[in-house]
Structures are given as C-alpha cells and as structure tokens.
Amino acid sequence: MTCPNCSKPTSRLIYRKSGTACAPCWGLSEAGGIKTDGVTTRNSFRIREQQRRFEADIITPHVYDKVTKKMVPNPDFVNIHTDKVGNFFKQNELEQAGYTKIGHAYEHIAAQKQKEQNDAAAGVTFKTPATGK
C-alpha cells in the first residue's frame, strides 16, 4: 500500500474523518501510541531510576553453583541484607560459603535479644552506668 498523503509505502493505513494516511503522517509511531515531543514513555529516566533504586528487592538469597551443583548463599544478598541473614541461612551454610564472621555476629545479636527478653520476663532491670537510671 501507498500512503495517499506522503506517497510512501506503508503496511497499514489509518482512516479518520479528515482522511486516510499512514501512522507517521498522523503523528503516531509504528509500534503504537501517540508521539510526544521530548517525552519517552516506555523507557523513561524515572523508570530506569526506580529500577536502580529498588533492584535489591528482587535479589534472591540463594544462587545455583554449577561446580558443586548445589544452591549456595548469594554474595549480593548477604552484603545487602546482612540483618536478614539468619532468616535465610543456617550457620553451617554461611561457614561453607566463607561468611563465618557475619553468621557469628548475627547469632550473637540474636542471643543478646533472647537474653533481654528472658530478663524482661523475669522482671530484671538494669541501670546504665552513665545515667544511673
């Protein structure tokens, strides 16, 4: 087909009240949608910025290791979500992956929280040395 407006070959013609023309003549892109001056709607800066900002939300805790043919802790997940390591990994998993320091620190924090909860349940209160309260 040939566009009656610009005489260029086209695969589709758009019919309107004012006449018939190809998509570029009506200000439309061939992929669909209206062209807007200076605005990219499908891959805008805002969307790319949000993808960069929230990329840590979709990082999985485990990755597949082709050498051992097992799931191992994802180093990116361990580095970003160190506070959630105890929810996803056991201590021996972390030690095998080389993260002994993080695992022991997390166990130590969990043990302190448990001790504080036990002391609070028993009615024990502590005074801080700086304030004496």
N, C-alpha and C positions, 0 to 999 in steps of 0.2 A: 504494500500500500504506500501511497504517497500522501503527505500532508497537503491539503489544499491551501493552507496559509503560507508555509515556508517551502514547499515543494521538496522536502527531504523525505527519504524513505523511513517508514516507521512500522512497528509491529502492531500498534494499536492507535485508534483514533478516539477522541473524547467528544461526545455530542452534547452540546448545551443549547440554550435558547438562542444565543447570539451566533452560533455557528458550530462548525466542526474543525478541530485542529488536533495536533499531536500534543503529548504531555509537556514538552518544553515550551511550546507556544502558550499554553495556559498557565505557565509558572509552576508546574508540578515536576517532581523528579520521576525518573523512570521506575524507581523502586516503590514509589507511592508516597503520599503525603505532600503537604504544601512546602515549597521552598521559602525559607525565611532569611532575610538578609542579615548576615553576621551572627546567626544563631545556629549552633549544631545541636540537634535534639537527641540524636541516638547515642553519641559518644562524647558528651559534653565534659567540660573540665570538672563540673560538680560531681558527676557520676564517677569519674576516674579518681577524684579526691576522696570520695566516700569509700571506694574500693580499697584504696591505700590505707585509709584510716581504720577500717573495720576488717582488714584481712586476717587479723589474729583470731577473729571469732570462728573462722572456718578451718583452723589448723587442727588436724587430728592428733590425738595423744600417741597413737602407735603408727609405725610405718613398717612395710614389709622389707626385710633384709634378704636379698637374693642369695647371698653367700650361705647364711645359716638356714635359710628357708623358714624363718620364724618372724613373728611380729616383735619389734623392738621399740623402746621409747623413742619418740620423735624429738630430736635435739631442739628444734624450734619451739615445740610445745613446752619443753622443760625450761627453756630460757625465758619464755614469755609468761607462762603461768606457773611460777615457782610456788605460789600459795596453794595451788590445786594438785600438786604432785601426789600427795598422799591419797587423794580420792581415786587416782587412776592407776597407780603403780604400787607394787609391793617392794619392800626393802631389797630383796634379793634381785629383783628385776633392775633396780637402779644401780646396784653394785656391779652386776654383769655388764651394764652399759657404761660404767665408769662415772656414775654420779653419786658416789658414796657421801660426799660432803653435804649435798642438798638433802638426801634422804635422811641422814642422821640429824641434820638441823630441823627438818620437819618433824621427825619423831620426838626430838627434844621439846619443840614448841607444843606438840600435842600432849606430851607428858606433863608439861607445866600447866596447860589448860585443865587437864584432868585433875591435877593436884589442887588447883584453885577451886574447882567445882566440888571436890571432896571436902576441902577445908570449909567452904561456904556452907555445905550441907551439914557439917559437924558443928557449925557455929563459931569457928575460929576466926578471929580478926587480927590483922597485922597492922602495926603502926609504922609509918615510913620514918626513917631517921631524920630526914631533912625538916619535916614539918611537925613531927611528934603527934600527929592526929591519928 
